[in-house]
């Protein structure tokens, strides 16, 4: 009788401990498909011919941003506290590796690293830190290879990854759709002119001897060569033509399955953008204004503990680089180039990002 009583007490203890620690399941949102409208623009012919042959001087193979180590202290502390739980052994046996239910697919230099690390604070999200580049560079390795890269999750937790180059790679939409047509997709977008300059700045930090921004952005940048023609084949320019890239995605996914996050608002109002993201993912609004502290020196929000204890954890030294001075007429010419594509993008997404 004593043994049976002891066993019953132990079983009740296990059940209570498990129920109090299990995350709240994420909810699915219903979506509707929107039609893709073909747009006209002064530069469409040039752009269409260049999309398949990007002149990529900004290769991201060894990009520090893809490693995701800048913010690991906060997550490490959380993991340590979880490890002290008496039920940690049970959790380890219950955790499994799943394919992502949501992916941050772009864009490069838009704010994807910050968004991912903000999301990793959420207890119902587990995300791989490094960029897998499965659907664009490693697709031949198979889904099991991809799954093995993912962190282990409990039932109800959402697995995520981010690879910004997915948004601009034509083959990726069909490949993700083949994996799961229900995958939720997040795109962080930013003023395409500012994004292009940031892209160039990143490359120049690694290759100081590269040509000037203007000579790369225009086909005939030399004096006396006639009116400047924007080189849409340069990857730094091409990435910012969001409307053309979005057309490929809308052939496979309904518009309601994509969320477009403002890179500017992610800096100026991180809690507001995070509320939109958490709602889109069907999660509780856990990450809010209590988690952010604005770093005036870097010009970026930092993560902090809601209780206000401890030093905020900010973006690493690879973020917040000072941009080079770009002549006003260069910026103006690029704004004229992007204007028709921006307007079309606003119509496609139903949101005016105010870049013009």
ZINOR-V588428 format. One record per residue. N is the residue number from 1. RES is the residue in one small letter. SS is DSSP state (h for helix, s for strand, l for the rest). PHI is phi in whole degrees, -180 to 180 (NA if undefined). D_FIRST is the distance of its C-alpha to the first C-alpha in whole Angstrom. Layout:
# ZINOR-V588428
N_RES_SS_PHI_D_FIRST, N_RES_SS_PHI_D_FIRST
This chain:
# ZINOR-V588428
1_x_l_NA_0, 2_x_h_-64_4, 3_x_h_-64_5, 4_x_h_-63_5, 5_x_h_-63_6, 6_x_h_-63_9, 7_x_h_-63_10, 8_x_h_-62_11, 9_x_h_-62_12, 10_x_h_-65_14, 11_x_h_-64_15, 12_x_h_-63_17, 13_x_h_-61_18, 14_x_h_-63_20, 15_x_h_-62_21, 16_x_h_-64_23, 17_x_h_-62_25, 18_x_h_-67_26, 19_x_h_-66_27, 20_x_h_-79_29, 21_x_h_-111_31, 22_x_l_-71_32, 23_x_l_-71_36, 24_x_l_-74_37, 25_x_l_-61_39, 26_x_l_-78_43, 27_x_l_-105_45, 28_x_l_-94_47, 29_x_l_-107_51, 30_x_l_-74_53, 31_x_l_-131_57, 32_x_l_-128_60, 33_x_l_-86_63, 34_x_l_-111_66, 35_x_l_-82_69, 36_x_l_-91_71, 37_x_l_-104_74, 38_x_l_-80_77, 39_x_l_-107_79, 40_x_l_-103_82, 41_x_l_-166_83, 42_x_l_-60_86, 43_x_l_-109_84, 44_x_h_-60_82, 45_x_h_-63_84, 46_x_h_-63_84, 47_x_h_-69_80, 48_x_h_-58_79, 49_x_h_-73_81, 50_x_h_-94_79, 51_x_l_-62_76, 52_x_l_-85_76, 53_x_l_-140_77, 54_x_l_-67_76, 55_x_s_-85_78, 56_x_l_-94_75, 57_x_l_-92_76, 58_x_l_-117_73, 59_x_l_-59_70, 60_x_l_-105_67, 61_x_l_-56_65, 62_x_l_-111_65, 63_x_l_-64_64, 64_x_h_-61_62, 65_x_h_-59_61, 66_x_h_-78_59, 67_x_l_-86_57, 68_x_l_68_55, 69_x_l_-100_54, 70_x_l_-64_56, 71_x_l_-114_53, 72_x_h_-71_50, 73_x_h_-61_49, 74_x_h_-61_48, 75_x_h_-68_45, 76_x_h_-63_44, 77_x_h_-65_43, 78_x_h_-64_41, 79_x_h_-67_40, 80_x_h_-64_39, 81_x_h_-68_37, 82_x_h_-69_35, 83_x_h_-67_34, 84_x_l_-77_32, 85_x_l_-64_30, 86_x_l_-63_26, 87_x_l_-98_26, 88_x_h_-59_30, 89_x_h_-64_28, 90_x_h_-65_27, 91_x_h_-62_30, 92_x_h_-59_32, 93_x_h_-73_30, 94_x_h_-87_31, 95_x_l_-76_35, 96_x_s_-138_37, 97_x_s_-93_41, 98_x_l_-122_43, 99_x_l_-70_47, 100_x_l_-61_48, 101_x_l_-93_48, 102_x_s_-149_51, 103_x_s_-136_54, 104_x_s_-87_56, 105_x_s_-99_59, 106_x_s_171_62, 107_x_l_-111_64, 108_x_l_-58_65, 109_x_l_60_66, 110_x_l_-102_65, 111_x_l_123_62, 112_x_h_-68_59, 113_x_h_-64_58, 114_x_h_-60_57, 115_x_h_-61_56, 116_x_h_-60_53, 117_x_h_-72_52, 118_x_h_-63_52, 119_x_h_-69_50, 120_x_l_-68_47, 121_x_l_-71_46, 122_x_l_-69_45, 123_x_l_-66_41, 124_x_l_-96_41, 125_x_s_-123_44, 126_x_s_-125_44, 127_x_s_-136_47, 128_x_l_-77_49, 129_x_l_-76_51, 130_x_l_-76_54, 131_x_l_-81_56, 132_x_l_-69_55, 133_x_l_51_59, 134_x_l_-71_57, 135_x_l_-77_59, 136_x_l_-115_62, 137_x_l_-120_62, 138_x_l_-123_59, 139_x_h_-63_59, 140_x_h_-69_60, 141_x_h_-81_57, 142_x_l_90_54, 143_x_h_-66_52, 144_x_h_-68_49, 145_x_h_-62_51, 146_x_h_-63_51, 147_x_h_-59_47, 148_x_h_-66_46, 149_x_h_-76_48, 150_x_l_-76_46, 151_x_l_-73_43, 152_x_s_-73_40, 153_x_s_-133_39, 154_x_l_-89_35, 155_x_l_-58_35, 156_x_l_98_38, 157_x_l_-86_40, 158_x_s_-102_43, 159_x_s_-90_45, 160_x_s_-137_49, 161_x_s_-148_52, 162_x_s_-140_55, 163_x_l_-143_58, 164_x_h_-61_62, 165_x_h_-73_64, 166_x_h_-57_62, 167_x_h_-61_64, 168_x_h_-105_67, 169_x_l_-106_67, 170_x_l_-59_68, 171_x_l_-75_65, 172_x_h_-67_62, 173_x_h_-54_62, 174_x_h_-67_62, 175_x_h_-69_59, 176_x_h_-66_57, 177_x_h_-62_57, 178_x_h_-65_57, 179_x_h_-65_53, 180_x_l_-164_52, 181_x_l_-73_55, 182_x_l_-98_52, 183_x_l_-61_52, 184_x_s_-89_53, 185_x_s_-120_56, 186_x_s_-121_57, 187_x_s_-124_61, 188_x_s_-93_62, 189_x_s_-115_66, 190_x_l_-146_68, 191_x_l_-43_72, 192_x_h_-61_73, 193_x_h_-70_76, 194_x_h_-61_74, 195_x_h_-63_72, 196_x_h_-63_74, 197_x_h_-65_76, 198_x_h_-63_72, 199_x_h_-59_72, 200_x_h_-62_75, 201_x_h_-61_74, 202_x_h_-62_71, 203_x_h_-67_73, 204_x_h_-64_76, 205_x_h_-67_73, 206_x_h_-99_73, 207_x_l_-130_76, 208_x_l_-62_79, 209_x_l_-93_82, 210_x_l_-70_81, 211_x_l_-61_84, 212_x_l_-67_84, 213_x_h_-58_82, 214_x_h_-62_85, 215_x_h_-68_86, 216_x_h_-85_83, 217_x_h_-77_83, 218_x_s_-123_86, 219_x_l_-72_88, 220_x_l_-123_91, 221_x_l_-78_90, 222_x_l_-72_94, 223_x_l_-62_97, 224_x_l_76_99, 225_x_l_-91_97, 226_x_l_93_97, 227_x_l_-59_94, 228_x_l_-66_91, 229_x_l_-113_88, 230_x_s_-65_85, 231_x_l_-90_83, 232_x_l_-73_80, 233_x_l_-84_80, 234_x_s_-74_78, 235_x_h_-58_75, 236_x_h_-62_75, 237_x_h_-83_77, 238_x_h_-61_75, 239_x_l_-58_71, 240_x_l_-77_73, 241_x_l_-86_74, 242_x_h_-59_71, 243_x_h_-61_72, 244_x_h_-66_73, 245_x_h_-69_70, 246_x_h_-63_68, 247_x_h_-56_70, 248_x_h_-64_68, 249_x_h_-71_64, 250_x_h_-73_65, 251_x_l_-77_66, 252_x_l_-120_62, 253_x_l_-129_60, 254_x_l_-68_61, 255_x_h_-57_62, 256_x_h_-69_59, 257_x_h_-95_57, 258_x_s_-117_59, 259_x_s_-117_59, 260_x_s_-107_62, 261_x_s_-99_61, 262_x_s_-79_64, 263_x_h_-63_64, 264_x_h_-68_66, 265_x_h_-72_64, 266_x_h_-64_61, 267_x_h_-90_63, 268_x_h_-78_64, 269_x_l_-143_61, 270_x_h_-60_58, 271_x_h_-69_56, 272_x_h_-66_58, 273_x_h_-67_58, 274_x_h_-66_54, 275_x_h_-63_53, 276_x_h_-62_55, 277_x_h_-66_54, 278_x_h_-65_50, 279_x_h_-64_51, 280_x_h_-61_53, 281_x_l_-82_49, 282_x_l_74_47, 283_x_l_-110_45, 284_x_l_-64_45, 285_x_l_-80_48, 286_x_l_-90_46, 287_x_l_-84_49, 288_x_l_-138_51, 289_x_h_-60_54, 290_x_h_-68_52, 291_x_h_-93_51, 292_x_s_-122_55, 293_x_s_-137_58, 294_x_s_-84_61, 295_x_s_-91_63, 296_x_l_-63_67, 297_x_l_-63_68, 298_x_l_-87_66, 299_x_l_78_67, 300_x_s_-133_63, 301_x_s_-75_60, 302_x_s_-114_57, 303_x_s_-86_53, 304_x_l_-143_52, 305_x_l_-73_48, 306_x_l_-57_48, 307_x_l_-74_47, 308_x_l_87_51, 309_x_l_-91_49, 310_x_l_89_51, 311_x_l_-81_54, 312_x_l_-61_55, 313_x_s_-105_54, 314_x_l_-108_58, 315_x_l_-60_59, 316_x_l_-73_61, 317_x_l_-68_64, 318_x_l_-77_65, 319_x_l_-105_65, 320_x_l_75_67, 321_x_l_-66_70, 322_x_l_-75_74, 323_x_l_-77_76, 324_x_l_-70_79, 325_x_l_-75_82, 326_x_l_-112_83, 327_x_l_-56_86, 328_x_h_-58_86, 329_x_h_-70_88, 330_x_h_-70_86, 331_x_h_-61_83, 332_x_h_-63_85, 333_x_h_-65_86, 334_x_h_-67_82, 335_x_h_-64_81, 336_x_h_-65_84, 337_x_h_-64_83, 338_x_h_-80_79, 339_x_h_-53_80, 340_x_h_-64_80, 341_x_h_-73_77, 342_x_h_-63_75, 343_x_h_-61_76, 344_x_h_-66_75, 345_x_h_-64_72, 346_x_h_-59_72, 347_x_h_-66_72, 348_x_h_-67_70, 349_x_h_-96_67, 350_x_l_73_68, 351_x_l_-143_68, 352_x_l_-93_71, 353_x_l_-83_70, 354_x_l_70_73, 355_x_l_-86_75, 356_x_l_-106_78
